Amino acid sequence: MRGDFFLKMDDTDRKILNLLTENGRISFADIGKELNLSRVAVRERVNRMEESGIIEKFSVVINSEAVGKNVSAFFEVDCEPQYLVSVAESLANNPNVASCYQMTGPSTLHMHVLVEDFASLEKFINNELYAVEGIDRVESQIMLRRFKSRTGLKL
């Protein structure tokens, strides 16, 4: 059924998804009031979108600075092609790594890291990043200010 449901998704489903993206704790009853649907109809639509894989999971967005992760850094990591998957898996399993993506280019990974302070960033780079076999080159950028952080896809 995965994939087939997207073709059957209608405007109401998109509106439900947008409401859930804005507030994942909104009740089915409140969504129903907003869209002139019953609570049961909303629940059935949400359940179908979960079963089809459109909704992967419900989660919470944590303010990283409020929990002591004050430094946000982005890395471009070039790997030897035969090590790409092992490097990506190793980095993705690191608790400091918020996200890790394979990008176009010469075996490049894009990675977002959150750490407590600059000493922790230096320790991460020297002891955890450079220790991974198969990395050719690393470029980093430190975030100064966030203007937008997308927490969900808008439809």
DSSP file (Angstrom, degrees, kcal/mol; ACC not computed):
  #  RESIDUE AA STRUCTURE BP1 BP2  ACC     N-H-->O    O-->H-N    N-H-->O    O-->H-N    TCO  KAPPA ALPHA  PHI   PSI    X-CA   Y-CA   Z-CA
    1    1 A M    >>        0   0    0      0, 0.0     4,-1.2     0, 0.0     3,-0.9   0.000 360.0 360.0 360.0 -24.5    0.0    0.0    0.0
    2    2 A R  T 34  +     0   0    0      1,-0.2     2,-0.4     2,-0.2    51,-0.1  -0.284 360.0  14.7 -57.1 139.1    3.0    2.4    0.5
    3    3 A G  T 3> S+     0   0    0     49,-0.5     4,-0.7     1,-0.1     3,-0.3  -0.176 111.7  78.8  89.8 -42.3    3.2    4.9   -2.3
    4    4 A D  H X> S+     0   0    0     -3,-0.9     3,-0.7    -2,-0.4     4,-0.7   0.864  86.0  60.2 -65.7 -35.6   -0.3    4.2   -3.6
    5    5 A F  H >X S+     0   0    0     -4,-1.2     3,-1.0     1,-0.2     4,-0.9   0.836  91.9  66.4 -65.1 -32.6   -1.9    6.3   -0.9
    6    6 A F  H >4 S+     0   0    0     -3,-0.3     3,-0.8     1,-0.3    -1,-0.2   0.883  98.2  53.5 -57.7 -37.4   -0.1    9.5   -2.0
    7    7 A L  H << S+     0   0    0     -3,-0.7    -1,-0.3    -4,-0.7    -2,-0.2   0.788 111.5  45.9 -67.1 -26.2   -2.0    9.5   -5.2
    8    8 A K  H << S+     0   0    0     -3,-1.0    -1,-0.2    -4,-0.7    -2,-0.2   0.467  84.3 117.8 -94.8  -3.8   -5.3    9.3   -3.2
    9    9 A M    <<  -     0   0    0     -4,-0.9     2,-0.2    -3,-0.8    -3,-0.0  -0.431  47.6-166.4 -66.4 135.4   -4.3   12.0   -0.7
   10   10 A D     >  -     0   0    0     -2,-0.1     4,-2.0     1,-0.0     5,-0.2  -0.540  38.2 -86.3-116.0-176.8   -6.7   15.0   -0.9
   11   11 A D  H  > S+     0   0    0      1,-0.2     4,-2.4     2,-0.2     5,-0.2   0.850 125.2  56.1 -58.8 -36.8   -6.7   18.5    0.4
   12   12 A T  H  > S+     0   0    0      2,-0.2     4,-2.4     1,-0.2    -1,-0.2   0.916 106.6  49.6 -64.1 -42.8   -8.2   17.5    3.7
   13   13 A D  H  > S+     0   0    0      1,-0.2     4,-2.6     2,-0.2    -1,-0.2   0.917 110.8  50.4 -60.5 -42.8   -5.3   15.1    4.3
   14   14 A R  H  X S+     0   0    0     -4,-2.0     4,-2.4     1,-0.2   141,-0.3   0.895 110.1  49.8 -62.9 -40.3   -2.9   17.9    3.5
   15   15 A K  H  X S+     0   0    0     -4,-2.4     4,-2.3     2,-0.2    -1,-0.2   0.900 110.1  50.7 -65.9 -40.2   -4.6   20.2    5.9
   16   16 A I  H  X S+     0   0    0     -4,-2.4     4,-2.4     2,-0.2    -2,-0.2   0.936 110.8  49.1 -61.0 -46.1   -4.5   17.5    8.6
   17   17 A L  H  X S+     0   0    0     -4,-2.6     4,-2.3     1,-0.2    -2,-0.2   0.903 110.4  50.6 -61.4 -41.6   -0.8   17.0    8.0
   18   18 A N  H  X S+     0   0    0     -4,-2.4     4,-1.9     2,-0.2    -1,-0.2   0.905 110.6  49.0 -64.3 -40.7   -0.1   20.8    8.2
   19   19 A L  H  X S+     0   0    0     -4,-2.3     4,-2.1     1,-0.2    -2,-0.2   0.909 112.8  47.6 -64.1 -41.8   -2.0   21.1   11.5
   20   20 A L  H  < S+     0   0    0     -4,-2.4    -2,-0.2     1,-0.2    -1,-0.2   0.843 108.7  55.1 -67.9 -33.3    0.0   18.2   12.9
   21   21 A T  H  < S+     0   0    0     -4,-2.3     3,-0.3    -5,-0.2    -1,-0.2   0.894 111.3  44.4 -65.6 -39.0    3.2   19.7   11.7
   22   22 A E  H  < S+     0   0    0     -4,-1.9     2,-0.3     1,-0.3    -2,-0.2   0.865 136.3   9.0 -71.3 -36.9    2.4   22.9   13.5
   23   23 A N    ><  -     0   0    0     -4,-2.1     3,-1.8    -5,-0.2    -1,-0.3  -0.771  59.4-171.9-150.5  96.6    1.3   21.1   16.7
   24   24 A G  T 3  S+     0   0    0     -3,-0.3    -4,-0.1    -2,-0.3    -3,-0.1   0.622  88.5  58.2 -65.6 -12.9    1.8   17.4   17.0
   25   25 A R  T 3  S+     0   0    0     -5,-0.1    -1,-0.3     2,-0.1    -5,-0.1   0.388  73.6 125.7 -98.1   2.9   -0.2   17.3   20.2
   26   26 A I    <   -     0   0    0     -3,-1.8     2,-0.1    -7,-0.2    -3,-0.0  -0.381  63.4-118.8 -62.3 138.1   -3.4   18.8   18.6
   27   27 A S     >  -     0   0    0      1,-0.1     4,-2.3    -2,-0.1     5,-0.2  -0.371  11.9-119.8 -78.0 157.0   -6.3   16.4   19.3
   28   28 A F  H  > S+     0   0    0      1,-0.2     4,-2.6     2,-0.2     5,-0.1   0.861 116.7  56.1 -61.0 -35.0   -8.3   14.7   16.6
   29   29 A A  H  > S+     0   0    0      2,-0.2     4,-2.3     1,-0.2    -1,-0.2   0.919 107.4  47.1 -64.3 -43.2  -11.4   16.6   17.9
   30   30 A D  H  > S+     0   0    0      2,-0.2     4,-2.2     1,-0.2    -2,-0.2   0.886 112.2  49.7 -67.1 -38.4   -9.6   20.0   17.5
   31   31 A I  H  X S+     0   0    0     -4,-2.3     4,-2.1     2,-0.2    -1,-0.2   0.930 110.2  52.1 -62.2 -43.6   -8.5   19.0   14.0
   32   32 A G  H  X>S+     0   0    0     -4,-2.6     5,-2.5     1,-0.2     4,-1.1   0.900 108.6  49.4 -59.1 -43.0  -12.1   18.0   13.3
   33   33 A K  H  <5S+     0   0    0     -4,-2.3     3,-0.4     1,-0.2    -1,-0.2   0.916 111.8  49.2 -61.3 -43.5  -13.4   21.3   14.5
   34   34 A E  H  <5S+     0   0    0     -4,-2.2    -1,-0.2     1,-0.2    -2,-0.2   0.853 123.2  31.1 -63.8 -36.2  -10.9   23.2   12.3
   35   35 A L  H  <5S-     0   0    0     -4,-2.1    -1,-0.2    -5,-0.1    -2,-0.2   0.332 109.0-113.5-109.5   6.0  -11.8   21.2    9.2
   36   36 A N  T  <5S+     0   0    0     -4,-1.1     2,-0.3    -3,-0.4    -3,-0.2   0.929  74.9 125.5  60.9  47.6  -15.5   20.4    9.9
   37   37 A L      < -     0   0    0     -5,-2.5    -1,-0.2    -8,-0.2    -2,-0.1  -0.875  64.3-101.5-127.5 161.2  -14.9   16.7   10.3
   38   38 A S     >  -     0   0    0     -2,-0.3     4,-2.0     1,-0.1     5,-0.2  -0.461  31.1-116.3 -77.2 158.3  -15.7   14.2   13.1
   39   39 A R  H  > S+     0   0    0      1,-0.2     4,-2.6     2,-0.2     5,-0.2   0.896 117.9  53.0 -59.2 -40.8  -13.0   13.1   15.5
   40   40 A V  H  > S+     0   0    0      2,-0.2     4,-2.5     1,-0.2    -1,-0.2   0.897 106.6  51.4 -63.8 -42.3  -13.4    9.5   14.1
   41   41 A A  H  > S+     0   0    0      2,-0.2     4,-2.0     1,-0.2    -1,-0.2   0.900 111.6  47.7 -63.1 -40.5  -12.9   10.7   10.5
   42   42 A V  H  X S+     0   0    0     -4,-2.0     4,-2.8     2,-0.2     5,-0.2   0.945 111.3  50.5 -64.9 -47.3   -9.7   12.5   11.5
   43   43 A R  H  X S+     0   0    0     -4,-2.6     4,-2.7     1,-0.2    -2,-0.2   0.908 110.5  49.8 -58.0 -43.3   -8.4    9.5   13.4
   44   44 A E  H  X S+     0   0    0     -4,-2.5     4,-2.2     2,-0.2    -1,-0.2   0.899 111.7  47.9 -63.3 -41.3   -9.1    7.2   10.4
   45   45 A R  H  X S+     0   0    0     -4,-2.0     4,-2.2     2,-0.2    -2,-0.2   0.922 113.3  47.4 -65.7 -43.7   -7.3    9.5    8.0
   46   46 A V  H  X S+     0   0    0     -4,-2.8     4,-2.2     1,-0.2    -2,-0.2   0.924 111.4  51.3 -64.2 -43.6   -4.3    9.9   10.3
   47   47 A N  H  X S+     0   0    0     -4,-2.7     4,-2.8    -5,-0.2    -1,-0.2   0.906 109.8  49.9 -59.9 -42.3   -4.2    6.1   10.8
   48   48 A R  H  X S+     0   0    0     -4,-2.2     4,-2.1     1,-0.2     6,-0.2   0.906 110.4  50.1 -62.4 -41.3   -4.2    5.5    7.0
   49   49 A M  H  <>S+     0   0    0     -4,-2.2     6,-2.0     2,-0.2     5,-1.3   0.847 112.4  47.7 -68.9 -31.7   -1.4    8.0    6.6
   50   50 A E  H ><5S+     0   0    0     -4,-2.2     3,-1.0     4,-0.2    -2,-0.2   0.942 112.2  48.5 -68.8 -48.2    0.6    6.2    9.3
   51   51 A E  H 3<5S+     0   0    0     -4,-2.8    -2,-0.2     1,-0.3    -1,-0.2   0.832 111.7  49.8 -61.7 -33.7    0.0    2.8    7.8
   52   52 A S  T 3<5S-     0   0    0     -4,-2.1   -49,-0.5    -5,-0.2    -1,-0.3   0.582 115.4-113.8 -83.7  -9.6    1.0    4.0    4.3
   53   53 A G  T < 5S+     0   0    0     -3,-1.0    -3,-0.2    -4,-0.5    -2,-0.1   0.457  85.9 116.7  92.4   0.5    4.2    5.6    5.6
   54   54 A I  S   <S+     0   0    0     -5,-1.3     2,-0.7    -6,-0.2    -4,-0.2   0.940  81.0  45.3 -66.0 -45.7    3.3    9.2    4.9
   55   55 A I  S    S-     0   0    0     -6,-2.0    -2,-0.3    -9,-0.2    -1,-0.2  -0.893  73.1-178.3 -95.0 113.9    3.5    9.9    8.6
   56   56 A E        -     0   0    0     -2,-0.7     2,-0.3     1,-0.3    -1,-0.2   0.917  59.0 -36.8 -79.4 -45.1    6.7    8.2    9.7
   57   57 A K        -     0   0    0     -4,-0.0     2,-0.4     2,-0.0    -1,-0.3  -0.978  51.5-110.2-168.5 165.2    6.4    9.0   13.4
   58   58 A F        +     0   0    0     -2,-0.3     2,-0.3    -3,-0.1    -3,-0.0  -0.907  46.4 161.4-105.2 138.1    5.4   11.6   16.0
   59   59 A S        -     0   0    0     -2,-0.4     2,-0.4     2,-0.0   -35,-0.1  -0.871  35.0-109.9-147.6 178.8    8.2   13.3   17.9
   60   60 A V        -     0   0    0     -2,-0.3     2,-0.6   -36,-0.0    -2,-0.0  -0.890  21.8-133.3-115.8 146.1    9.1   16.3   20.0
   61   61 A V        -     0   0    0     -2,-0.4     2,-0.4     2,-0.0    90,-0.0  -0.898  23.8-155.6-100.4 121.5   11.4   19.2   19.0
   62   62 A I        -     0   0    0     -2,-0.6     2,-0.9     5,-0.0     3,-0.1  -0.813  18.7-124.7-101.3 135.0   13.9   20.0   21.7
   63   63 A N     >  -     0   0    0     -2,-0.4     4,-0.9     1,-0.2     3,-0.5  -0.691  22.9-155.6 -74.9 108.4   15.6   23.4   22.1
   64   64 A S  T >4>S+     0   0    0     -2,-0.9     5,-2.8     1,-0.3     3,-0.7   0.855  89.6  51.7 -60.3 -37.8   19.2   22.3   22.0
   65   65 A E  G >45S+     0   0    0      1,-0.2     3,-1.6     3,-0.2    -1,-0.3   0.854 102.6  59.8 -68.3 -33.0   20.5   25.4   23.9
   66   66 A A  G 345S+     0   0    0     -3,-0.5    -1,-0.2     1,-0.3    -2,-0.2   0.736 108.2  45.9 -67.4 -21.0   17.9   24.8   26.6
   67   67 A V  G <<5S-     0   0    0     -4,-0.9    -1,-0.3    -3,-0.7    -2,-0.2   0.146 128.4 -94.7-107.7  18.6   19.5   21.4   27.3
   68   68 A G  T < 5S+     0   0    0     -3,-1.6     2,-1.2     1,-0.2    -3,-0.2   0.518  86.0 127.1  89.4   5.5   23.1   22.6   27.2
   69   69 A K      < +     0   0    0     -5,-2.8    47,-0.3    -6,-0.2    -1,-0.2  -0.729  25.6 158.7 -94.7  86.5   24.0   22.0   23.5
   70   70 A N        +     0   0    0     -2,-1.2     2,-0.5    46,-0.7    46,-0.2   0.577  48.4  68.4 -91.7 -12.4   25.2   25.5   22.8
   71   71 A V  E     -A  115   0A   0     44,-2.7    44,-2.4    -3,-0.1     2,-0.5  -0.946  57.7-172.1-116.3 125.3   27.4   24.9   19.7
   72   72 A S  E     +A  114   0A   0     -2,-0.5    71,-3.1    71,-0.4     2,-0.4  -0.967  11.9 176.7-116.2 120.7   25.9   23.9   16.4
   73   73 A A  E     -AB 113 142A   0     40,-2.6    40,-3.3    -2,-0.5     2,-0.4  -0.944  18.4-150.2-128.9 147.5   28.4   23.0   13.7
   74   74 A F  E     -AB 112 141A   0     67,-3.3    67,-2.5    -2,-0.4     2,-0.4  -0.933  15.8-164.2-116.5 139.7   27.9   21.7   10.1
   75   75 A F  E     -AB 111 140A   0     36,-2.9    36,-2.5    -2,-0.4     2,-0.5  -0.956  18.5-155.2-127.6 141.2   30.5   19.4    8.4
   76   76 A E  E     -AB 110 139A   0     63,-2.6    63,-2.4    -2,-0.4     2,-0.6  -0.983  23.8-168.8-107.4 120.2   31.2   18.3    4.9
   77   77 A V  E     -AB 109 138A   0     32,-2.9    32,-2.7    -2,-0.5     2,-0.5  -0.945   8.7-158.4-118.8 114.9   33.0   15.0    5.1
   78   78 A D  E     -AB 108 137A   0     59,-2.8    58,-3.2    -2,-0.6    59,-1.4  -0.800  18.1-171.7 -92.6 132.2   34.6   13.5    2.0
   79   79 A C  E     - B   0 135A   0     28,-2.0    56,-0.2    -2,-0.5     5,-0.1  -0.827  33.9-100.1-121.1 156.5   35.2    9.8    2.2
   80   80 A E    >>  -     0   0    0     54,-2.8     3,-2.4    -2,-0.3     4,-0.6  -0.637  45.2-119.0 -68.0 134.1   36.9    7.1    0.2
   81   81 A P  G >4 S+     0   0    0      0, 0.0     3,-1.1     0, 0.0     4,-0.4   0.826 111.2  54.9 -50.8 -39.9   34.1    5.6   -1.8
   82   82 A Q  G 34 S+     0   0    0      1,-0.2     4,-0.2     2,-0.1     3,-0.1   0.672 112.2  45.1 -70.7 -13.5   34.5    2.1   -0.4
   83   83 A Y  G <> S+     0   0    0     -3,-2.4     4,-3.1    51,-0.2     5,-0.3   0.425  82.0 103.0-104.8  -1.3   34.2    3.5    3.2
   84   84 A L  H <X S+     0   0    0     -3,-1.1     4,-2.7    -4,-0.6     5,-0.2   0.904  84.5  41.0 -52.3 -52.6   31.2    5.8    2.6
   85   85 A V  H  > S+     0   0    0     -4,-0.4     4,-2.7     1,-0.2    -1,-0.2   0.915 116.8  48.0 -66.4 -43.2   28.6    3.5    4.2
   86   86 A S  H  > S+     0   0    0     -4,-0.2     4,-2.2     2,-0.2    -1,-0.2   0.894 113.8  47.5 -66.7 -38.1   30.7    2.5    7.2
   87   87 A V  H  X S+     0   0    0     -4,-3.1     4,-2.7     2,-0.2     5,-0.2   0.944 113.2  48.7 -64.3 -47.2   31.7    6.2    7.8
   88   88 A A  H  X S+     0   0    0     -4,-2.7     4,-2.8    -5,-0.3    -2,-0.2   0.916 113.2  46.9 -59.9 -44.9   28.1    7.3    7.5
   89   89 A E  H  X S+     0   0    0     -4,-2.7     4,-1.4     2,-0.2    -1,-0.2   0.901 112.4  50.0 -65.2 -40.7   26.9    4.6    9.9
   90   90 A S  H  < S+     0   0    0     -4,-2.2     4,-0.3    -5,-0.2    -2,-0.2   0.933 115.6  42.2 -62.9 -46.3   29.7    5.3   12.4
   91   91 A L  H >< S+     0   0    0     -4,-2.7     3,-1.6     1,-0.2     6,-0.3   0.904 110.6  56.1 -68.2 -41.3   29.0    9.0   12.4
   92   92 A A  H 3< S+     0   0    0     -4,-2.8    -1,-0.2     1,-0.3    -2,-0.2   0.799 104.8  54.3 -62.6 -27.9   25.2    8.6   12.5
   93   93 A N  T 3< S+     0   0    0     -4,-1.4    -1,-0.3    -5,-0.2    -2,-0.2   0.531  83.7 105.1 -83.0  -6.0   25.5    6.5   15.7
   94   94 A N  S X  S-     0   0    0     -3,-1.6     3,-1.6    -4,-0.3    -3,-0.0  -0.618  71.7-138.6 -76.5 129.7   27.5    9.2   17.4
   95   95 A P  T 3  S+     0   0    0      0, 0.0    -1,-0.1     0, 0.0    19,-0.1   0.698 100.9  58.9 -64.8 -18.3   25.2   10.9   20.0
   96   96 A N  T 3  S+     0   0    0     -5,-0.1    18,-2.6    17,-0.1     2,-0.7   0.648  85.3  92.7 -81.7 -14.8   26.6   14.4   19.1
   97   97 A V  E <   -C  113   0A   0     -3,-1.6    16,-0.3    -6,-0.3     3,-0.1  -0.715  49.4-179.1 -87.1 115.4   25.4   14.0   15.5
   98   98 A A  E    S-     0   0A   0     14,-2.7     2,-0.3    -2,-0.7    15,-0.2   0.830  71.0  -2.7 -81.6 -35.1   22.0   15.5   15.0
   99   99 A S  E     -C  112   0A   0     13,-1.3    13,-2.4     2,-0.0     2,-0.3  -0.989  56.5-169.7-155.7 153.4   21.7   14.5   11.3
  100  100 A C  E     +C  111   0A   0     -2,-0.3     2,-0.3    11,-0.2    11,-0.2  -0.952  12.9 176.6-149.4 124.9   23.9   12.9    8.6
  101  101 A Y  E     -C  110   0A   0      9,-2.8     9,-3.0    -2,-0.3     2,-0.5  -0.959  30.4-125.0-131.2 144.6   23.1   12.8    4.8
  102  102 A Q  E     -C  109   0A   0     -2,-0.3     2,-0.2     7,-0.2     7,-0.2  -0.793  37.1-167.9 -84.3 132.3   24.8   11.6    1.7
  103  103 A M  E   > -C  108   0A   0      5,-2.9     5,-0.6    -2,-0.5     4,-0.1  -0.721  28.4 -87.6-116.2 165.4   25.1   14.4   -0.7
  104  104 A T  T   5S+     0   0    0     -2,-0.2    -1,-0.1     3,-0.1     0, 0.0  -0.358  87.0  62.3 -66.4 156.4   26.0   14.6   -4.4
  105  105 A G  T   5S-     0   0    0      2,-0.1     2,-2.1    -2,-0.0     3,-0.2  -0.732 104.7 -19.3 119.4-171.0   29.7   15.0   -5.1
  106  106 A P  T   5S-     0   0    0      0, 0.0   -27,-0.4     0, 0.0    -2,-0.1  -0.461 116.7 -55.2 -77.3  80.3   32.8   12.9   -4.4
  107  107 A S  T   5S+     0   0    0     -2,-2.1   -28,-2.0     1,-0.2     2,-0.4   0.921  88.8 174.2  54.2  50.1   31.4   10.6   -1.6
  108  108 A T  E   < -AC  78 103A   0     -5,-0.6    -5,-2.9    -3,-0.2     2,-0.4  -0.733  22.1-163.3 -98.2 135.5   30.4   13.5    0.5
  109  109 A L  E     -AC  77 102A   0    -32,-2.7   -32,-2.9    -2,-0.4     2,-0.5  -0.920   8.3-151.0-109.8 141.0   28.4   13.4    3.7
  110  110 A H  E     -AC  76 101A   0     -9,-3.0    -9,-2.8    -2,-0.4     2,-0.4  -0.958  23.3-177.4-110.1 129.3   26.7   16.5    5.2
  111  111 A M  E     -AC  75 100A   0    -36,-2.5   -36,-2.9    -2,-0.5     2,-0.5  -0.976  22.2-154.0-136.1 141.0   26.5   16.4    9.0
  112  112 A H  E     -AC  74  99A   0    -13,-2.4   -14,-2.7    -2,-0.4   -13,-1.3  -0.965  18.7-169.5-114.2 127.4   25.0   18.5   11.7
  113  113 A V  E     -AC  73  97A   0    -40,-3.3   -40,-2.6    -2,-0.5     2,-0.5  -0.940   9.5-164.3-121.1 138.2   26.6   18.3   15.2
  114  114 A L  E     +A   72   0A   0    -18,-2.6     2,-0.3    -2,-0.4   -42,-0.2  -0.990  20.3 162.6-122.3 124.0   25.4   19.7   18.5
  115  115 A V  E     -A   71   0A   0    -44,-2.4   -44,-2.7    -2,-0.5   -45,-0.1  -0.875  45.8-111.3-136.2 169.0   27.8   19.9   21.4
  116  116 A E  S    S-     0   0    0    -47,-0.3   -46,-0.7    -2,-0.3     2,-0.3   0.910  86.2 -23.3 -68.4 -45.0   28.0   21.7   24.8
  117  117 A D  S  > S-     0   0    0    -47,-0.1     4,-1.9   -48,-0.1     5,-0.1  -0.877  74.2 -80.2-157.3-178.7   30.9   24.1   24.0
  118  118 A F  H  > S+     0   0    0     -2,-0.3     4,-2.6     1,-0.2     5,-0.2   0.825 124.1  56.7 -69.0 -30.8   34.0   24.7   21.9
  119  119 A A  H  > S+     0   0    0      2,-0.2     4,-2.2     1,-0.2    -1,-0.2   0.906 108.4  48.0 -64.4 -39.8   36.1   22.4   24.0
  120  120 A S  H  > S+     0   0    0      2,-0.2     4,-2.6     1,-0.2    -2,-0.2   0.865 110.4  52.1 -67.1 -36.0   33.6   19.6   23.3
  121  121 A L  H  X S+     0   0    0     -4,-1.9     4,-2.8     2,-0.2    -2,-0.2   0.933 109.9  48.2 -64.8 -45.5   33.6   20.4   19.6
  122  122 A E  H  X S+     0   0    0     -4,-2.6     4,-2.7     1,-0.2     5,-0.3   0.915 112.4  49.2 -60.3 -43.2   37.4   20.2   19.5
  123  123 A K  H  X>S+     0   0    0     -4,-2.2     4,-2.7     2,-0.2     5,-0.6   0.914 111.2  50.0 -62.9 -43.3   37.2   16.9   21.3
  124  124 A F  I  X>S+     0   0    0     -4,-2.6     5,-2.6     3,-0.2     4,-1.8   0.944 113.9  45.0 -59.5 -48.7   34.6   15.6   18.9
  125  125 A I  I  <>S+     0   0    0     -4,-2.8     5,-2.6     3,-0.2     6,-0.2   0.953 121.6  36.1 -61.8 -51.2   36.7   16.6   15.9
  126  126 A N  I  <5S+     0   0    0     -4,-2.7    -2,-0.2    -5,-0.2    -1,-0.2   0.893 129.6  28.0 -72.9 -41.2   40.0   15.2   17.1
  127  127 A N  I  <5S+     0   0    0     -4,-2.7    -3,-0.2    -5,-0.3    -2,-0.2   0.750 133.2  22.6 -97.4 -25.8   38.9   12.1   19.0
  128  128 A E  I  <<S+     0   0    0     -4,-1.8     4,-0.2    -5,-0.6    -3,-0.2   0.795 125.2  38.2-112.8 -40.7   35.7   11.0   17.2
  129  129 A L  I > <S+     0   0    0     -5,-2.6     3,-1.7    -6,-0.2    -3,-0.2   0.965 119.4  42.7 -78.7 -54.9   35.6   12.4   13.7
  130  130 A Y  T 3 <S+     0   0    0     -5,-2.6    -1,-0.2    -6,-0.3    -4,-0.1   0.677 106.2  66.3 -67.4 -15.2   39.2   12.1   12.7
  131  131 A A  T 3  S+     0   0    0     -6,-0.2     2,-0.5     2,-0.1    -1,-0.3   0.603  76.9 102.2 -80.2 -11.5   39.4    8.7   14.2
  132  132 A V  S X  S-     0   0    0     -3,-1.7     3,-1.1    -4,-0.2     2,-0.2  -0.618  75.9-125.7 -80.1 124.4   36.9    7.2   11.6
  133  133 A E  T 3  S+     0   0    0     -2,-0.5     3,-0.1     1,-0.2    -2,-0.1  -0.455  88.7  34.4 -69.8 135.8   38.7    5.2    9.0
  134  134 A G  T 3  S+     0   0    0      1,-0.3   -54,-2.8    -2,-0.2     2,-0.5   0.350  76.8 131.5 106.1  -4.2   38.0    6.3    5.4
  135  135 A I  E <   +B   79   0A   0     -3,-1.1    -1,-0.3   -56,-0.2   -56,-0.3  -0.705  26.6 176.8 -84.2 128.0   37.7   10.0    5.8
  136  136 A D  E     +     0   0A   0    -58,-3.2     2,-0.3    -2,-0.5   -57,-0.2   0.842  63.8   2.3 -93.3 -43.3   39.7   12.0    3.3
  137  137 A R  E     -B   78   0A   0    -59,-1.4   -59,-2.8     2,-0.0     2,-0.4  -0.997  55.6-160.1-152.1 146.0   38.8   15.6    4.1
  138  138 A V  E     -B   77   0A   0     -2,-0.3     2,-0.4   -61,-0.2   -61,-0.2  -0.997   5.9-176.6-132.9 130.1   36.6   17.6    6.5
  139  139 A E  E     -B   76   0A   0    -63,-2.4   -63,-2.6    -2,-0.4     2,-0.3  -0.966  13.5-167.2-119.1 142.8   35.3   21.1    6.2
  140  140 A S  E     -B   75   0A   0     -2,-0.4     2,-0.4   -65,-0.2   -65,-0.2  -0.943  14.5-171.6-133.1 154.3   33.3   22.7    9.1
  141  141 A Q  E     -B   74   0A   0    -67,-2.5   -67,-3.3    -2,-0.3     2,-0.5  -0.995  17.4-141.6-138.7 139.0   31.1   25.7    9.7
  142  142 A I  E     -B   73   0A   0     -2,-0.4     2,-0.3   -69,-0.2   -69,-0.2  -0.884  22.1-123.4-104.7 130.8   29.8   26.9   13.0
  143  143 A M        -     0   0    0    -71,-3.1   -71,-0.4    -2,-0.5     3,-0.1  -0.535  25.6-178.4 -73.2 131.7   26.3   28.3   13.1
  144  144 A L        -     0   0    0      1,-0.4     2,-0.3    -2,-0.3    -1,-0.2   0.826  68.7  -1.6 -93.9 -42.7   26.1   31.8   14.5
  145  145 A R        -     0   0    0      0, 0.0     2,-0.5     0, 0.0    -1,-0.4  -0.991  63.0-132.8-153.5 141.8   22.3   32.4   14.4
  146  146 A R        +     0   0    0     -2,-0.3     3,-0.1     1,-0.1    -3,-0.0  -0.837  21.7 172.2 -97.9 128.3   19.3   30.4   13.3
  147  147 A F  S    S+     0   0    0     -2,-0.5     2,-0.3     1,-0.4    -1,-0.1   0.720  73.8   3.6-100.9 -31.8   16.7   32.1   11.1
  148  148 A K        -     0   0    0      2,-0.0     2,-0.4     0, 0.0    -1,-0.4  -0.973  53.7-174.8-154.5 138.9   14.6   29.1   10.3
  149  149 A S        -     0   0    0     -2,-0.3     2,-0.3    -3,-0.1    -3,-0.0  -0.925  24.2-140.0-135.1 111.0   14.6   25.4   11.3
  150  150 A R        +     0   0    0     -2,-0.4     3,-0.1     1,-0.2    -2,-0.0  -0.533  21.1 178.5 -75.9 128.9   12.1   23.3    9.5
  151  151 A T        +     0   0    0     -2,-0.3     2,-0.3     1,-0.3    -1,-0.2   0.469  67.7   4.3-106.5  -5.4   10.5   20.7   11.8
  152  152 A G  S    S-     0   0    0   -130,-0.0     2,-0.3     2,-0.0    -1,-0.3  -0.965  82.0 -88.7-171.7 158.0    8.2   19.2    9.2
  153  153 A L        -     0   0    0     -2,-0.3     2,-0.4    -3,-0.1  -132,-0.1  -0.593  37.3-140.9 -77.2 129.2    7.2   19.3    5.6
  154  154 A K              0   0    0     -2,-0.3  -140,-0.0     1,-0.1  -136,-0.0  -0.788 360.0 360.0 -90.9 132.8    4.6   21.8    4.7
  155  155 A L              0   0    0     -2,-0.4    -1,-0.1  -141,-0.3  -140,-0.1   0.383 360.0 360.0-111.0 360.0    2.0   20.7    2.1
